[in-house]
Amino acid sequence: MDGDITLQQRYEAVGRRIETACRAAGRPPDQVTLLAVSKTFPAGRVLDLAGCGQRRFGENYLQEALAKISECAIQRPDWRLEWHFIGPIQSNKTRPIAEHFDWVHGIDRERVARRLAEQRPPHLAPLQVCIQVNIGAEDTKSGCDPAQASELAHRVAGLPGLRLRGLMAIPRPETDPGAQQAQFARVRELFEQLQAEGLALDTLSMGMSDDLEAAIAQGATIVRVGSALFGRRAPGTADSSI
């Protein structure tokens, strides 16, 4: 906890923010799923939040995530936690991701998608995947060029062992709600274009602690929230505002 604010209070506050944003957008609150970004926080904190009712967790760093998944399963085998890999994917790290995660949000090239498809164990349900688009054309961020998203999406949709669900994006940081919405609107428009091309997509993974309201206004179905739940990460930690 930070100061006197408990994890339960943070969890409830984020839930209220989501509900309020949905009402403002004229959307039912159950259209938006909260993904708790637990990277850099220990398994104990994951289990504490799971005890509040949260079941979906997002991780960026593979080795940290694998240890956390194992520890949580050992400590609470009765809880079915859902694990989402949301970080950049190296081709030589696809096998453990395919074996241990339920969702992957960061597919940005066909080679990675094919490796995940080939390495998904047949006894598991298809891996739920999103294509990451670099909507702001930032050199420091992963994601395919929006102009290449259609071709990549159609190729990924045809792979066995995967189920293409939609798009993921991390827009440029903005403090102005209008500027935030403008970026999310571009992602939504691309999503709608892919739907019009015949792809059965239902997921827009966008919006974090500082901009989830703008994302929900533009159709987000998954918001990835870390610091608003767990508190700020240590200074210097990558993506410390998620």
C-alpha positions as CSV (number, residue, x, y, z in Angstrom):
1,M,0.0,0.0,0.0
2,D,1.0,3.7,-0.4
3,G,0.5,5.7,2.8
4,D,-2.9,4.8,4.2
5,I,-4.5,3.7,1.0
6,T,-5.1,-0.1,1.0
7,L,-5.0,-2.3,-2.1
8,Q,-8.7,-3.0,-1.7
9,Q,-9.4,0.8,-1.7
10,R,-7.3,1.2,-4.9
11,Y,-9.1,-1.7,-6.5
12,E,-12.5,-0.3,-5.7
13,A,-11.4,3.2,-6.9
14,V,-10.3,1.9,-10.3
15,G,-13.6,0.0,-10.6
16,R,-15.5,3.2,-10.0
17,R,-13.4,5.1,-12.6
18,I,-14.2,2.4,-15.1
19,E,-18.0,2.5,-14.3
20,T,-18.1,6.3,-14.4
21,A,-16.2,6.3,-17.8
22,C,-18.6,3.7,-19.2
23,R,-21.6,5.7,-18.1
24,A,-20.2,8.9,-19.7
25,A,-19.7,7.0,-22.9
26,G,-23.1,5.4,-22.8
27,R,-21.6,1.9,-22.5
28,P,-22.4,-0.9,-20.0
29,P,-19.6,-1.3,-17.5
30,D,-19.4,-5.0,-18.2
31,Q,-18.0,-4.2,-21.7
32,V,-14.7,-3.2,-20.1
33,T,-12.3,-5.7,-18.5
34,L,-9.7,-4.6,-16.0
35,L,-6.2,-6.1,-16.6
36,A,-4.0,-5.6,-13.5
37,V,-0.4,-4.9,-14.7
38,S,1.6,-6.7,-12.0
39,K,5.1,-6.5,-13.5
40,T,7.8,-5.7,-11.0
41,F,5.5,-6.5,-8.1
42,P,5.9,-9.8,-6.2
43,A,3.5,-12.8,-6.3
44,G,2.3,-11.9,-2.8
45,R,0.9,-8.6,-4.2
46,V,-0.8,-10.5,-7.0
47,L,-2.4,-12.8,-4.6
48,D,-3.5,-9.9,-2.4
49,L,-5.2,-8.3,-5.3
50,A,-6.7,-11.6,-6.4
51,G,-8.1,-11.8,-2.9
52,C,-10.0,-8.6,-3.6
53,G,-11.6,-10.3,-6.6
54,Q,-9.2,-9.5,-9.5
55,R,-8.4,-12.5,-11.7
56,R,-6.6,-11.1,-14.8
57,F,-3.0,-10.1,-14.6
58,G,-0.6,-8.6,-17.2
59,E,3.2,-9.2,-17.2
60,N,6.0,-7.7,-19.4
61,Y,9.1,-9.5,-18.3
62,L,9.1,-13.2,-19.1
63,Q,11.4,-14.7,-16.5
64,E,9.8,-12.7,-13.7
65,A,6.4,-13.7,-15.0
66,L,7.1,-17.4,-15.2
67,A,8.3,-17.5,-11.6
68,K,5.2,-15.5,-10.5
69,I,2.8,-17.7,-12.4
70,S,4.4,-20.8,-10.7
71,E,4.4,-19.3,-7.2
72,C,0.8,-18.2,-7.5
73,A,-0.4,-21.6,-8.7
74,I,1.4,-23.3,-5.8
75,Q,0.1,-21.0,-3.1
76,R,-3.5,-20.8,-4.4
77,P,-4.2,-23.7,-6.8
78,D,-7.9,-23.1,-6.2
79,W,-7.7,-19.7,-7.9
80,R,-7.8,-19.7,-11.7
81,L,-5.8,-16.7,-12.6
82,E,-5.7,-15.5,-16.2
83,W,-2.2,-14.4,-17.4
84,H,-1.6,-11.9,-20.2
85,F,1.8,-11.3,-21.8
86,I,1.9,-7.6,-22.7
87,G,5.5,-6.9,-23.3
88,P,7.7,-7.0,-26.5
89,I,8.2,-10.6,-27.7
90,Q,11.6,-11.9,-28.8
91,S,11.4,-14.8,-31.3
92,N,13.6,-17.0,-29.0
93,K,11.2,-16.5,-26.1
94,T,7.9,-17.6,-27.8
95,R,7.8,-21.2,-26.5
96,P,7.4,-20.4,-22.7
97,I,4.9,-17.7,-23.6
98,A,2.9,-20.1,-25.7
99,E,3.0,-22.7,-22.9
100,H,2.1,-20.5,-19.9
101,F,0.0,-17.6,-20.9
102,D,-3.7,-17.2,-21.8
103,W,-3.3,-14.0,-23.8
104,V,-0.7,-12.2,-25.8
105,H,-1.2,-8.5,-26.5
106,G,2.0,-7.6,-28.4
107,I,2.1,-9.5,-31.7
108,D,3.8,-7.1,-34.2
109,R,5.2,-9.5,-36.9
110,E,4.2,-12.7,-38.6
111,R,7.3,-14.7,-37.5
112,V,6.4,-14.3,-33.8
113,A,2.8,-15.2,-34.5
114,R,3.8,-18.4,-36.4
115,R,6.1,-19.5,-33.6
116,L,3.5,-19.0,-31.0
117,A,1.0,-21.0,-33.1
118,E,3.4,-23.8,-33.6
119,Q,4.5,-23.9,-30.0
120,R,1.0,-23.7,-28.4
121,P,0.4,-27.1,-26.6
122,P,-2.5,-28.9,-28.3
123,H,-4.2,-29.7,-25.0
124,L,-4.6,-26.0,-24.2
125,A,-7.2,-23.7,-25.6
126,P,-6.2,-21.4,-28.4
127,L,-3.9,-18.6,-27.4
128,Q,-5.9,-15.3,-27.4
129,V,-3.9,-12.7,-29.2
130,C,-4.0,-9.0,-30.2
131,I,-1.9,-7.2,-32.8
132,Q,0.0,-4.3,-31.4
133,V,0.0,-1.1,-33.5
134,N,2.5,1.7,-33.1
135,I,-0.1,4.4,-33.5
136,G,2.3,7.2,-32.7
137,A,5.2,5.9,-34.9
138,E,7.5,6.1,-31.9
139,D,10.9,4.5,-32.3
140,T,11.0,3.5,-28.6
141,K,7.8,1.4,-28.8
142,S,7.0,-1.9,-30.3
143,G,4.1,-2.4,-32.7
144,C,3.5,-2.7,-36.4
145,D,2.9,0.3,-38.7
146,P,-0.9,0.9,-38.9
147,A,-0.6,0.6,-42.7
148,Q,0.6,-2.9,-42.3
149,A,-1.9,-4.0,-39.7
150,S,-4.5,-5.3,-42.1
151,E,-2.1,-7.7,-43.9
152,L,-0.7,-9.0,-40.6
153,A,-4.1,-9.4,-39.0
154,H,-5.4,-11.5,-41.9
155,R,-2.3,-13.7,-41.7
156,V,-2.5,-14.2,-38.0
157,A,-6.2,-14.9,-38.1
158,G,-5.5,-18.0,-40.3
159,L,-3.0,-19.6,-37.9
160,P,-4.0,-22.7,-35.9
161,G,-3.6,-22.5,-32.2
162,L,-4.3,-18.8,-32.0
163,R,-7.4,-16.8,-31.9
164,L,-7.1,-13.2,-33.1
165,R,-9.2,-11.0,-30.8
166,G,-8.2,-7.4,-31.8
167,L,-5.7,-4.6,-31.4
168,M,-3.5,-3.3,-28.7
169,A,-1.9,0.2,-28.6
170,I,0.2,2.3,-26.3
171,P,-0.2,5.9,-27.6
172,R,2.1,8.8,-26.8
173,P,1.7,10.2,-23.3
174,E,-0.7,13.1,-23.3
175,T,-2.3,15.1,-20.4
176,D,-5.0,16.7,-22.4
177,P,-8.1,14.4,-22.6
178,G,-8.9,15.6,-26.1
179,A,-5.4,14.7,-27.4
180,Q,-5.7,11.3,-25.6
181,Q,-9.0,10.6,-27.3
182,A,-7.7,11.6,-30.7
183,Q,-5.0,8.9,-30.5
184,F,-7.4,6.2,-29.2
185,A,-9.9,7.2,-32.0
186,R,-7.2,6.3,-34.6
187,V,-6.9,2.8,-33.1
188,R,-10.7,2.4,-33.0
189,E,-11.0,3.4,-36.6
190,L,-8.4,0.8,-37.6
191,F,-10.2,-1.8,-35.5
192,E,-13.5,-1.0,-37.3
193,Q,-11.7,-1.1,-40.7
194,L,-10.5,-4.7,-39.9
195,Q,-14.0,-5.7,-38.8
196,A,-15.3,-4.4,-42.1
197,E,-12.8,-6.5,-43.9
198,G,-14.5,-9.6,-42.3
199,L,-12.3,-10.2,-39.3
200,A,-14.2,-11.3,-36.2
201,L,-12.6,-8.9,-33.7
202,D,-14.0,-8.0,-30.3
203,T,-11.1,-6.6,-28.3
204,L,-9.4,-3.2,-28.1
205,S,-6.7,-3.3,-25.5
206,M,-5.8,0.3,-24.8
207,G,-5.8,2.7,-21.9
208,M,-3.7,2.7,-18.7
209,S,-3.8,4.4,-15.3
210,D,-3.5,8.0,-16.6
211,D,-5.8,7.8,-19.6
212,L,-8.3,4.9,-19.2
213,E,-11.3,7.3,-19.3
214,A,-10.3,8.6,-22.8
215,A,-9.7,5.0,-24.0
216,I,-13.1,3.8,-22.8
217,A,-14.7,6.8,-24.5
218,Q,-13.2,5.5,-27.7
219,G,-14.3,1.9,-27.3
220,A,-11.6,0.2,-25.2
221,T,-12.7,-3.3,-24.0
222,I,-9.5,-4.0,-21.9
223,V,-7.7,-1.3,-19.8
224,R,-4.3,-2.2,-18.5
225,V,-3.8,-0.7,-15.1
226,G,-0.8,-1.0,-12.8
227,S,0.2,2.1,-10.8
228,A,-3.4,3.0,-9.9
229,L,-3.8,-0.4,-8.3
230,F,-0.4,-1.2,-6.9
231,G,1.1,2.2,-6.4
232,R,3.9,3.8,-8.4
233,R,6.8,1.7,-9.4
234,A,10.4,2.6,-8.4
235,P,11.9,5.6,-10.2
236,G,13.6,4.4,-13.4
237,T,11.3,1.4,-13.9
238,A,10.2,1.2,-17.5
239,D,6.6,2.2,-18.2
240,S,6.2,3.3,-14.5
241,S,2.9,5.1,-15.3
242,I,1.0,2.1,-16.6
